[in-house]
Each structure stands twice: as C-alpha cells, then as structure tokens.
C-alpha cells in the first residue's frame, strides 16, 4: 500500500503546483475549481491509503525482501460472465432516451430496468452459481 500512497502523494503535489499556474494563465474559475477538487480528492486518497498502510502487515510487494511466491494463492472472487449488466444498460438507455422522446418510453425502460436490476442483484442466489 505504500507504493500506492506515494503515487497519490505525487499526484497531489502535481495538482497543487499546476492549479495556480492554470489560473494565472487562463483566469478560468471552472477549471481552477476542478483542479482544486482533484487535489483534494487525491490528498484524501493518499491519507486513506497511508493510514491503512501503517496498520496493515506489509504485502510481499511492499517489502524489499519479498518473494514472488509469497503472493501466490487465491486473489479473491471473480464472477463468471453475466448477461444482466447488458440488460441493465439497455434499460437505462431506454430511460434516457425516454426523457428526450416521450415519458412512455421512460416508463417502459424503468419497468424492465427493475426486472433487470433484480436479476443482477439476485444472480448468485439461484441457478448454476447459487451459493
């Protein structure tokens, strides 16, 4: 986690240096505000990662004497393929188009979207991948 912390610290330093230069060269308040918010966000992430890096036991990639074999093992749960995100995206597309075309399309997209969202949420409670 220390490598990630330093990466965000460098980003924060970069944004704190670039923000006044941007404002002085352009005078744009919107872009300057976006850069200030980006600086605050990267600083927040750097503090979060740094705080947790001190509390955690160092990972093999954080230690100088770490071996590649120490990082072997299960990395986590990776879900198999799923069709539900496609249906959720199509229903959201219909809802966005419904705002421009007509509310009837929005309502159809919302009704089908509720079904697709339930399918996405409860995907691992039934069928082949049920727990």
C-alpha positions as a Markdown table, in Angstrom:
| # | Residue | x | y | z |
|---|---|---|---|---|
| 1 | Unk | 0.0 | 0.0 | 0.0 |
| 2 | Unk | 3.0 | 2.3 | 0.4 |
| 3 | Unk | 3.6 | 2.4 | -3.3 |
| 4 | Unk | 0.0 | 3.5 | -4.0 |
| 5 | Unk | 0.2 | 6.1 | -1.2 |
| 6 | Unk | 3.3 | 7.7 | -2.7 |
| 7 | Unk | 1.7 | 7.7 | -6.2 |
| 8 | Unk | -1.3 | 9.7 | -4.8 |
| 9 | Unk | 1.1 | 12.0 | -2.9 |
| 10 | Unk | 2.9 | 12.8 | -6.1 |
| 11 | Unk | -0.4 | 13.4 | -7.8 |
| 12 | Unk | -1.4 | 15.8 | -5.0 |
| 13 | Unk | 1.8 | 17.7 | -5.3 |
| 14 | Unk | 1.4 | 17.9 | -9.0 |
| 15 | Unk | -2.1 | 19.3 | -8.7 |
| 16 | Unk | -1.2 | 21.8 | -6.0 |
| 17 | Unk | 1.6 | 23.1 | -8.3 |
| 18 | Unk | -0.4 | 23.2 | -11.5 |
| 19 | Unk | -3.6 | 24.8 | -10.1 |
| 20 | Unk | -2.2 | 28.3 | -9.6 |
| 21 | Unk | -0.3 | 28.2 | -12.9 |
| 22 | Unk | -3.5 | 27.2 | -14.6 |
| 23 | Unk | -5.5 | 30.1 | -13.0 |
| 24 | Unk | -2.8 | 32.7 | -13.8 |
| 25 | Unk | -2.5 | 31.6 | -17.4 |
| 26 | Unk | -6.2 | 31.2 | -18.2 |
| 27 | Unk | -8.3 | 33.0 | -15.5 |
| 28 | Unk | -10.8 | 30.2 | -15.8 |
| 29 | Unk | -12.6 | 29.7 | -12.5 |
| 30 | Unk | -14.3 | 26.5 | -13.5 |
| 31 | Unk | -11.1 | 24.7 | -14.5 |
| 32 | Unk | -9.4 | 26.0 | -11.4 |
| 33 | Unk | -12.2 | 24.7 | -9.2 |
| 34 | Unk | -12.0 | 21.3 | -10.9 |
| 35 | Unk | -8.2 | 21.2 | -10.2 |
| 36 | Unk | -8.7 | 22.2 | -6.6 |
| 37 | Unk | -11.2 | 19.4 | -6.2 |
| 38 | Unk | -8.9 | 17.0 | -7.9 |
| 39 | Unk | -6.1 | 18.0 | -5.5 |
| 40 | Unk | -8.4 | 17.5 | -2.5 |
| 41 | Unk | -9.6 | 14.1 | -3.8 |
| 42 | Unk | -6.0 | 12.8 | -4.4 |
| 43 | Unk | -5.0 | 14.1 | -1.0 |
| 44 | Unk | -7.9 | 12.3 | 0.6 |
| 45 | Unk | -7.0 | 9.0 | -1.1 |
| 46 | Unk | -3.3 | 9.4 | -0.1 |
| 47 | Unk | -4.2 | 9.9 | 3.5 |
| 48 | Unk | -6.6 | 7.0 | 3.5 |
| 49 | Unk | -4.0 | 4.6 | 1.9 |
| 50 | Unk | -1.2 | 5.9 | 4.1 |
| 51 | Unk | -3.4 | 5.4 | 7.3 |
| 52 | Unk | -4.2 | 1.9 | 6.3 |
| 53 | Unk | -0.7 | 1.1 | 5.2 |
| 54 | Unk | 0.6 | 1.7 | 8.7 |
| 55 | Unk | -2.0 | -0.6 | 10.2 |
| 56 | Unk | -1.6 | -3.4 | 7.8 |
| 57 | Unk | 1.0 | -6.1 | 7.7 |
| 58 | Unk | 3.2 | -5.3 | 4.6 |
| 59 | Unk | 2.3 | -7.2 | 1.5 |
| 60 | Unk | 5.1 | -9.1 | -0.3 |
| 61 | Unk | 5.3 | -6.3 | -3.0 |
| 62 | Unk | 5.8 | -3.7 | -0.3 |
| 63 | Unk | 8.8 | -5.4 | 1.3 |
| 64 | Unk | 12.3 | -5.2 | -0.1 |
| 65 | Unk | 12.9 | -8.9 | 0.6 |
| 66 | Unk | 9.5 | -10.0 | -0.7 |
| 67 | Unk | 9.4 | -13.0 | -3.0 |
| 68 | Unk | 7.0 | -13.6 | -5.9 |
| 69 | Unk | 5.9 | -16.9 | -4.4 |
| 70 | Unk | 4.6 | -15.2 | -1.3 |
| 71 | Unk | 1.9 | -13.5 | -3.3 |
| 72 | Unk | 0.6 | -16.8 | -4.6 |
| 73 | Unk | -2.8 | -18.1 | -3.6 |
| 74 | Unk | -6.4 | -17.1 | -4.0 |
| 75 | Unk | -6.8 | -13.4 | -5.0 |
| 76 | Unk | -10.5 | -13.1 | -4.5 |
| 77 | Unk | -13.9 | -13.8 | -6.1 |
| 78 | Unk | -14.2 | -13.1 | -9.7 |
| 79 | Unk | -17.7 | -13.6 | -11.0 |
| 80 | Unk | -18.3 | -15.5 | -14.2 |
| 81 | Unk | -19.8 | -13.9 | -17.3 |
| 82 | Unk | -23.3 | -12.4 | -16.9 |
| 83 | Unk | -25.9 | -11.0 | -19.3 |
| 84 | Unk | -27.6 | -8.9 | -16.6 |
| 85 | Unk | -25.3 | -5.8 | -16.9 |
| 86 | Unk | -26.2 | -5.7 | -20.6 |
| 87 | Unk | -29.9 | -5.7 | -19.9 |
| 88 | Unk | -29.4 | -3.0 | -17.2 |
| 89 | Unk | -27.5 | -0.8 | -19.6 |
| 90 | Unk | -30.2 | -1.2 | -22.3 |
| 91 | Unk | -33.0 | -0.3 | -19.9 |
| 92 | Unk | -31.0 | 2.7 | -18.7 |
| 93 | Unk | -30.5 | 3.7 | -22.4 |
| 94 | Unk | -34.3 | 3.4 | -22.9 |
| 95 | Unk | -34.9 | 5.6 | -19.9 |
| 96 | Unk | -32.5 | 8.3 | -21.0 |
| 97 | Unk | -34.0 | 8.2 | -24.5 |
| 98 | Unk | -37.4 | 8.3 | -22.9 |
| 99 | Unk | -36.7 | 11.7 | -21.4 |
| 100 | Unk | -36.0 | 13.0 | -24.9 |
| 101 | Unk | -38.6 | 11.2 | -26.9 |
| 102 | Unk | -41.5 | 10.5 | -24.6 |
| 103 | Unk | -42.3 | 9.6 | -21.0 |
| 104 | Unk | -44.0 | 6.4 | -22.2 |
| 105 | Unk | -40.5 | 5.0 | -23.2 |
| 106 | Unk | -39.1 | 6.1 | -19.9 |
| 107 | Unk | -41.8 | 4.1 | -18.0 |
| 108 | Unk | -41.2 | 1.0 | -20.1 |
| 109 | Unk | -37.4 | 1.3 | -19.5 |
| 110 | Unk | -38.0 | 1.7 | -15.8 |
| 111 | Unk | -40.3 | -1.3 | -15.5 |
| 112 | Unk | -37.9 | -3.5 | -17.5 |
| 113 | Unk | -35.0 | -2.0 | -15.6 |
| 114 | Unk | -36.5 | -3.0 | -12.3 |
| 115 | Unk | -36.6 | -6.6 | -13.5 |
| 116 | Unk | -33.1 | -6.4 | -14.9 |
| 117 | Unk | -31.8 | -4.9 | -11.6 |
| 118 | Unk | -33.4 | -7.7 | -9.6 |
| 119 | Unk | -31.8 | -10.2 | -11.9 |
| 120 | Unk | -28.4 | -8.6 | -11.5 |
| 121 | Unk | -28.7 | -8.4 | -7.7 |
| 122 | Unk | -30.1 | -11.9 | -7.1 |
| 123 | Unk | -27.9 | -13.6 | -9.8 |
| 124 | Unk | -25.9 | -15.7 | -7.2 |
| 125 | Unk | -29.0 | -16.9 | -5.3 |
| 126 | Unk | -30.4 | -19.1 | -8.0 |
| 127 | Unk | -29.3 | -21.1 | -11.0 |
| 128 | Unk | -25.8 | -22.5 | -11.7 |
| 129 | Unk | -23.8 | -20.2 | -9.5 |
| 130 | Unk | -26.1 | -20.2 | -6.4 |
| 131 | Unk | -24.4 | -20.1 | -3.0 |
